[in-house]
Amino acid sequence: MTDFKDRQRGEEAKYALDEETAFKVAARRNRLLGEWAADLMNLTAEETDSYKKAVVQADFEEAGDEDVIRKVLGDVTAASCDVDESTVRAKLAECEIEARRQLIEGA
């Protein structure tokens, strides 16, 4: 019985760690995407910092990535940047790879 409880606690700890890691990757990915979009919109350094935070916050609106894509696409379109949805989605995927790399390296 003790072995089963130990195994169960181990699985719960692993699940918690996996969820925490996924959250950190998503937040870092969204900041990187926000930085990319801010650069396209020629925002100042202060505006860029604020915008990156807004993109991270947008991810809490609904499950999945659609809320982030909708925000960034809407903002860059409003700023008259020539960017379409597929470009934003591709950049999001690229930012996720970079976010994972940074998290692994401890950057």
C-alpha positions as CSV (number, residue, x, y, z in Angstrom):
1,M,0.0,0.0,0.0
2,T,2.9,2.4,0.8
3,D,4.5,1.8,-2.6
4,F,1.2,2.7,-4.4
5,K,0.9,5.9,-2.3
6,D,4.5,6.8,-3.0
7,R,4.0,6.2,-6.7
8,Q,0.8,8.3,-6.7
9,R,2.6,11.2,-4.9
10,G,5.4,10.9,-7.5
11,E,2.9,11.1,-10.3
12,E,1.1,14.1,-8.8
13,A,4.4,15.9,-8.3
14,K,5.4,15.2,-11.9
15,Y,2.0,16.5,-13.2
16,A,2.4,19.7,-11.1
17,L,5.9,20.2,-12.5
18,D,4.7,19.6,-16.1
19,E,1.9,22.1,-15.7
20,E,4.2,24.7,-14.2
21,T,6.7,24.2,-17.0
22,A,4.0,24.5,-19.6
23,F,2.8,27.8,-18.0
24,K,6.3,29.2,-17.9
25,V,6.9,28.3,-21.6
26,A,3.6,29.8,-22.7
27,A,4.2,33.1,-20.7
28,R,7.7,33.4,-22.1
29,R,6.5,32.5,-25.7
30,N,3.8,35.2,-25.4
31,R,6.4,37.8,-24.2
32,L,8.6,37.0,-27.2
33,L,5.6,37.3,-29.6
34,G,4.7,40.6,-28.0
35,E,8.2,41.8,-28.4
36,W,8.2,40.8,-32.1
37,A,4.8,42.6,-32.7
38,A,5.9,45.7,-30.8
39,D,9.0,45.8,-33.1
40,L,6.7,45.7,-36.1
41,M,4.6,48.5,-34.7
42,N,7.6,50.6,-33.9
43,L,6.7,50.9,-30.2
44,T,9.1,52.7,-27.8
45,A,10.9,50.7,-25.1
46,E,8.3,51.6,-22.5
47,E,5.4,50.8,-24.8
48,T,7.1,47.5,-25.7
49,D,7.3,46.4,-22.1
50,S,3.7,47.3,-21.5
51,Y,2.6,45.5,-24.7
52,K,4.5,42.3,-23.8
53,K,2.6,42.2,-20.5
54,A,-0.7,42.8,-22.4
55,V,0.0,39.9,-24.7
56,V,0.7,37.6,-21.7
57,Q,-2.5,38.8,-20.1
58,A,-4.5,38.1,-23.2
59,D,-3.7,34.4,-22.9
60,F,-5.9,34.2,-19.8
61,E,-9.1,35.1,-21.7
62,E,-9.7,31.6,-23.0
63,A,-8.1,28.2,-23.3
64,G,-5.7,27.7,-26.2
65,D,-3.8,30.2,-28.3
66,E,-6.6,31.8,-30.2
67,D,-6.9,34.7,-27.7
68,V,-3.2,35.6,-28.1
69,I,-3.3,35.3,-31.9
70,R,-6.5,37.4,-32.1
71,K,-4.9,40.2,-29.9
72,V,-1.6,40.4,-31.8
73,L,-3.2,40.1,-35.2
74,G,-5.7,42.8,-34.3
75,D,-3.0,45.1,-33.0
76,V,-0.6,44.8,-35.9
77,T,-3.4,45.1,-38.4
78,A,-4.6,48.3,-36.6
79,A,-1.1,49.6,-36.8
80,S,-1.2,49.1,-40.6
81,C,1.5,46.3,-40.6
82,D,1.4,43.9,-43.5
83,V,1.0,40.7,-41.4
84,D,-1.6,38.0,-41.8
85,E,-2.8,35.3,-39.5
86,S,-0.5,32.6,-40.8
87,T,2.5,34.8,-40.2
88,V,1.4,35.4,-36.6
89,R,0.8,31.6,-36.1
90,A,4.2,30.8,-37.6
91,K,5.9,33.4,-35.3
92,L,4.0,32.0,-32.3
93,A,5.4,28.5,-33.1
94,E,8.9,29.9,-33.5
95,C,8.6,31.8,-30.2
96,E,7.5,28.6,-28.4
97,I,10.7,26.8,-29.6
98,E,12.8,29.8,-28.4
99,A,10.9,29.9,-25.1
100,R,11.6,26.2,-24.5
101,R,15.3,26.7,-25.4
102,Q,15.6,29.7,-23.0
103,L,13.9,27.8,-20.2
104,I,16.1,24.8,-20.6
105,E,19.2,27.0,-20.7
106,G,18.0,29.0,-17.7
107,A,18.1,32.3,-19.6
